[in-house]
């Protein structure tokens, strides 16, 4: 008998490190199950790393080599054990497989070779070995069935590799299904091989079926720019764009971040393309709004109206904006300054109140506070400012960082002083000239008198 090339190749992979099964103490006493096969052939079969055994026409085992004993984990009794020398047999699905239904029994019953069937052998110690079996019936010159020979190929490593691959594929499927970004896999003709749920939700009308369809069929109005991108990726390039516009099927325009790269098959050829895409419309709009807000704040600050600052309470080194510099009269271009330097410019009559407001806020764990005070700019100019501070705390409750704004109130304060002074002058003039005014609220019936009118009428000025 001669094995085919495929069987020979499989046989060479069958045994790695196998348990050692003690040899029979008297090998010469065994009957010669190989019939007229010469001794050299028998020795060669016994030395094969492939598990090989033989039976007679009734299925009784008449010969097995050491590789078969190692695979089974036991030594069946010659002339007694039938069809297979394993302790127990199972089908690939785990159900028991009776020995008289195993592939060797089938080959003898049907008088034909059985190729590539899988089974699982259980050793006496409980370990299970998956294998592929190749039983072949043997006939004499007259065509009479004389027995069969079988080769068992241990596929434990292959099974472990298949299980590991299946597990990785399952993990990948879960990742693709639940990934926050849209993921798509194309073949070389840009037909859809796989799509993530995020891609379907973000880009497709409900109920759209893509698998097996061409991208150009699913999106017939695709711009030429994207056709060029596909061609470049299929030629081996990796392309990406951090901010691109995409018009959805419902007409809405979104901003998208995407990348596309080729994927390669086992032989290294490019098999298609992988697309990763993420809608970033909210981030883009938020960045734009923030940039516009910062620009408005910068312009206002530079005009001397508003300034911003921030500092860590450990270092008290302040990072200050252009507006803060303009309000306080610091040298142009100043970006950092010690808080003590800023405090040195606070009017002496207001210094204690400024410090007290911060200390109170820190002590109470307040998140924010504000205070109005005067500053003396270099050169002696006095200006009014309002500082609004926002405080963040560490896990232990200590103040960690303060950020805030300084607003120049000088013009408002000057207007308030001028108004108060004008009102005082009007009151004095009214009293001197005995001129007064009154206002009547017809709903309530109340009459409001000016100081001059109260004097004329002999009434108290502040009833």
ZAMARGU-4260 file (C-alpha; in steps of 0.2 Angstrom, whole numbers, plus 5000, padded with zeros to 4 digits):
<rodrens>
0) 5000/5000/5000 | 5006/5018/4996 | 5000/5034/5004 | 4995/5048/4993 | 5006/5064/4994
5) 4993/5073/5004 | 4992/5059/5017 | 5011/5058/5018 | 5012/5077/5021 | 4999/5076/5034
10) 5007/5061/5042 | 5023/5070/5045 | 5014/5083/5055 | 5005/5071/5067 | 5016/5069/5082
15) 5025/5083/5092 | 5030/5079/5109 | 5019/5064/5114 | 5018/5054/5130 | 5029/5039/5130
20) 5020/5022/5130 | 5031/5008/5136 | 5035/4995/5122 | 5030/4977/5124 | 5044/4968/5133
25) 5045/4954/5119 | 5043/4963/5102 | 5049/4947/5093 | 5034/4937/5100 | 5021/4947/5091
30) 5013/4938/5076 | 5018/4946/5060 | 5002/4956/5055 | 5010/4963/5039 | 5009/4946/5031
35) 5022/4945/5017 | 5028/4963/5019 | 5047/4961/5022 | 5055/4966/5039 | 5062/4982/5032
40) 5045/4989/5028 | 5038/4984/5045 | 5052/4992/5054 | 5049/5008/5043 | 5031/5008/5047
45) 5034/5006/5066 | 5047/5020/5065 | 5035/5032/5056 | 5030/5048/5066 | 5012/5045/5059
50) 5000/5035/5069 | 4997/5019/5059 | 4988/5003/5063 | 4981/4988/5054 | 4966/4976/5057
55) 4960/4959/5049 | 4945/4958/5039 | 4934/4957/5055 | 4941/4973/5062 | 4952/4965/5075
60) 4968/4976/5077 | 4983/4966/5072 | 4997/4979/5072 | 5000/4997/5078 | 5016/5007/5079
65) 5022/5018/5093 | 5015/5034/5086 | 4997/5026/5087 | 5000/5020/5105 | 5006/5038/5109
70) 4991/5046/5101 | 4979/5034/5110 | 4988/5035/5126 | 4986/5016/5128 | 4991/4999/5120
75) 4976/4989/5114 | 4976/4970/5115 | 4981/4963/5098 | 4968/4952/5090 | 4955/4957/5103
80) 4952/4976/5102 | 4942/4980/5086 | 4942/4995/5074 | 4951/5008/5084 | 4963/5007/5098
85) 4957/5022/5107 | 4950/5021/5125 | 4934/5031/5119 | 4929/5039/5103 | 4918/5055/5100
90) 4911/5064/5085 | 4917/5082/5082 | 4901/5088/5090 | 4906/5079/5106 | 4893/5065/5105
95) 4899/5047/5108 | 4905/5037/5093 | 4904/5018/5095 | 4919/5009/5089 | 4909/4999/5077
100) 4903/5015/5069 | 4920/5023/5067 | 4928/5027/5050 | 4938/5010/5051 | 4922/5000/5053
105) 4914/5010/5039 | 4929/5006/5027 | 4928/4987/5031 | 4909/4987/5029 | 4909/4997/5013
110) 4925/4990/5006 | 4931/5007/5001 | 4943/5020/5008 | 4936/5033/5019 | 4946/5050/5018
115) 4947/5065/5029 | 4933/5061/5042 | 4936/5069/5059 | 4934/5061/5076 | 4941/5063/5094
120) 4950/5050/5104 | 4949/5051/5123 | 4964/5044/5132 | 4963/5034/5149 | 4969/5050/5158
125) 4954/5060/5151 | 4963/5071/5138 | 4955/5072/5121 | 4964/5072/5104 | 4955/5077/5088
130) 4962/5068/5073 | 4958/5064/5055 | 4957/5046/5049 | 4962/5038/5033 | 4956/5020/5033
135) 4960/5009/5018 | 4954/4991/5015 | 4967/4978/5009 | 4963/4964/4997 | 4973/4949/4991
140) 4976/4944/4973 | 4959/4936/4972 | 4950/4952/4978 | 4946/4945/4995 | 4946/4957/5009
145) 4960/4953/5021 | 4960/4968/5032 | 4963/4987/5032 | 4977/4999/5037 | 4973/5016/5044
150) 4983/5032/5047 | 4977/5044/5061 | 4983/5063/5059 | 4983/5072/5076 | 4975/5089/5072
155) 4976/5096/5090 | 4987/5111/5085 | 4976/5115/5070 | 4961/5115/5081 | 4969/5126/5094
160) 4974/5138/5080 | 4956/5137/5073 | 4948/5141/5090 | 4960/5155/5093 | 4956/5162/5075
165) 4938/5160/5078 | 4940/5169/5095 | 4949/5184/5087 | 4937/5185/5073 | 4923/5186/5086
170) 4932/5199/5095 | 4935/5209/5079 | 4916/5207/5075 | 4911/5214/5092 | 4924/5228/5090
175) 4918/5233/5072 | 4899/5232/5077 | 4901/5243/5092 | 4915/5254/5087 | 4911/5273/5089
180) 4918/5276/5072 | 4911/5270/5055 | 4921/5255/5048 | 4920/5248/5031 | 4929/5235/5022
185) 4930/5234/5002 | 4937/5222/4990 | 4947/5228/4975 | 4931/5232/4965 | 4925/5242/4980
190) 4911/5230/4984 | 4906/5230/5002 | 4913/5215/5012 | 4909/5222/5030 | 4901/5237/5038
195) 4899/5243/5056 | 4883/5248/5064 | 4890/5266/5066 | 4892/5267/5047 | 4874/5262/5044
200) 4867/5274/5056 | 4878/5289/5051 | 4878/5288/5032 | 4864/5277/5025 | 4845/5277/5024
205) 4836/5265/5036 | 4835/5247/5028 | 4849/5250/5016 | 4858/5233/5011 | 4876/5235/5006
210) 4885/5218/5007 | 4891/5212/4990 | 4886/5229/4982 | 4898/5240/4973 | 4901/5257/4982
215) 4898/5266/4965 | 4881/5257/4964 | 4876/5262/4982 | 4882/5280/4979 | 4880/5283/4961
220) 4883/5302/4963 | 4900/5300/4971 | 4912/5314/4967 | 4927/5310/4956 | 4938/5316/4970
225) 4933/5300/4980 | 4935/5289/4964 | 4953/5295/4963 | 4956/5292/4982 | 4950/5274/4980
230) 4962/5271/4965 | 4976/5278/4975 | 4973/5267/4990 | 4971/5252/4979 | 4988/5256/4972
235) 4995/5255/4990 | 4994/5272/4997 | 4987/5277/5015 | 4976/5293/5014 | 4967/5303/5028
240) 4959/5319/5031 | 4956/5327/5048 | 4942/5338/5042 | 4931/5335/5027 | 4913/5339/5022
245) 4901/5326/5018 | 4883/5328/5012 | 4871/5315/5019 | 4857/5306/5010 | 4844/5318/5018
250) 4854/5333/5012 | 4862/5338/5028 | 4881/5342/5028 | 4892/5335/5041 | 4910/5337/5045
255) 4920/5320/5044 | 4937/5314/5049 | 4942/5299/5039 | 4957/5288/5034 | 4958/5274/5021
260) 4971/5261/5019 | 4974/5245/5008 | 4972/5228/5016 | 4983/5214/5010 | 4979/5195/5007
265) 4990/5181/5014 | 5001/5182/4998 | 5004/5200/5000 | 4993/5207/4986 | 4981/5221/4990
270) 4964/5214/4992 | 4954/5229/4995 | 4953/5245/5006 | 4948/5249/5024 | 4939/5265/5028
275) 4937/5273/5045 | 4926/5288/5047 | 4920/5299/5061 | 4907/5313/5061 | 4915/5328/5070
280) 4902/5341/5066 | 4899/5346/5084 | 4918/5347/5087 | 4921/5358/5072 | 4907/5369/5076
285) 4912/5370/5095 | 4930/5374/5090 | 4924/5388/5078 | 4912/5395/5091 | 4927/5395/5104
290) 4939/5403/5092 | 4926/5417/5088 | 4923/5419/5106 | 4941/5420/5110 | 4944/5432/5096
295) 4930/5444/5102 | 4937/5442/5120 | 4955/5446/5114 | 4949/5461/5104 | 4939/5468/5119
300) 4953/5464/5131 | 4965/5473/5119 | 4954/5488/5119 | 4956/5489/5138 | 4939/5482/5143
305) 4942/5464/5148 | 4957/5454/5153 | 4958/5435/5158 | 4970/5426/5170 | 4973/5410/5178
310) 4985/5403/5191 | 4989/5388/5202 | 4988/5392/5221 | 5004/5383/5224 | 5015/5394/5213
315) 5004/5409/5211 | 5012/5413/5194 | 4998/5421/5184 | 4995/5418/5165 | 4988/5434/5159
320) 4980/5440/5142 | 4983/5455/5132 | 4967/5463/5139 | 4974/5460/5157 | 4990/5468/5152
325) 4981/5483/5144 | 4970/5486/5160 | 4985/5485/5172 | 4997/5494/5162 | 5010/5480/5161
330) 5023/5480/5147 | 5016/5474/5131 | 5019/5456/5127 | 5019/5451/5146 | 5011/5433/5147
335) 5016/5428/5165 | 5018/5438/5181 | 5018/5434/5199 | 5002/5437/5208 | 5012/5447/5221
340) 5017/5460/5208 | 4998/5462/5203 | 4994/5465/5221 | 5007/5478/5223 | 4997/5488/5211
345) 4981/5487/5221 | 4976/5504/5230 | 4981/5503/5248 | 4964/5507/5254 | 4957/5492/5245
350) 4971/5479/5248 | 4964/5471/5264 | 4946/5469/5256 | 4954/5460/5240 | 4963/5448/5251
355) 4949/5445/5263 | 4937/5441/5249 | 4948/5427/5242 | 4952/5420/5259 | 4933/5419/5263
360) 4930/5410/5247 | 4944/5397/5250 | 4938/5394/5268 | 4920/5391/5263 | 4925/5381/5247
365) 4916/5393/5236 | 4917/5390/5218 | 4917/5408/5213 | 4918/5426/5220 | 4920/5444/5214
370) 4927/5460/5221 | 4928/5478/5215 | 4943/5488/5219 | 4955/5502/5213 | 4972/5499/5205
375) 4986/5512/5202 | 4994/5510/5185 | 5012/5514/5182 | 5013/5533/5181 | 5000/5535/5195
380) 4983/5534/5185 | 4969/5526/5196 | 4957/5515/5188 | 4942/5504/5195 | 4942/5485/5191
385) 4930/5471/5195 | 4938/5454/5196 | 4927/5438/5195 | 4936/5422/5200 | 4932/5404/5198
390) 4940/5391/5209 | 4943/5372/5207 | 4948/5361/5221 | 4958/5345/5223 | 4951/5329/5230
395) 4956/5334/5248 | 4946/5350/5246 | 4961/5362/5245 | 4960/5376/5231 | 4970/5370/5217
400) 4968/5383/5203 | 4960/5400/5200 | 4954/5407/5183 | 4945/5423/5181 | 4942/5440/5172
405) 4946/5458/5176 | 4934/5471/5169 | 4938/5489/5168 | 4925/5499/5178 | 4933/5516/5177
410) 4921/5524/5165 | 4906/5517/5174 | 4912/5522/5191 | 4916/5540/5184 | 4898/5541/5177
415) 4891/5535/5194 | 4901/5549/5203 | 4896/5562/5191 | 4877/5557/5192 | 4878/5557/5211
420) 4886/5574/5211 | 4873/5581/5199 | 4859/5575/5209 | 4866/5583/5224 | 4868/5600/5215
425) 4850/5599/5209 | 4844/5595/5227 | 4853/5610/5234 | 4847/5622/5220 | 4829/5616/5222
430) 4830/5620/5240 | 4838/5637/5238 | 4826/5642/5224 | 4810/5634/5232 | 4808/5624/5217
435) 4801/5607/5218 | 4793/5592/5208 | 4782/5578/5212 | 4776/5562/5203 | 4759/5554/5206
440) 4756/5535/5203 | 4738/5534/5198 | 4737/5515/5201 | 4743/5516/5219 | 4738/5534/5223
445) 4755/5537/5230 | 4764/5554/5227 | 4783/5556/5227 | 4790/5573/5232 | 4807/5580/5228
450) 4817/5588/5242 | 4813/5605/5235 | 4794/5602/5235 | 4794/5594/5252 | 4803/5610/5259
455) 4790/5621/5250 | 4776/5611/5258 | 4784/5610/5275 | 4785/5591/5274 | 4800/5581/5280
460) 4812/5578/5266 | 4813/5559/5269 | 4795/5554/5275
</rodrens>
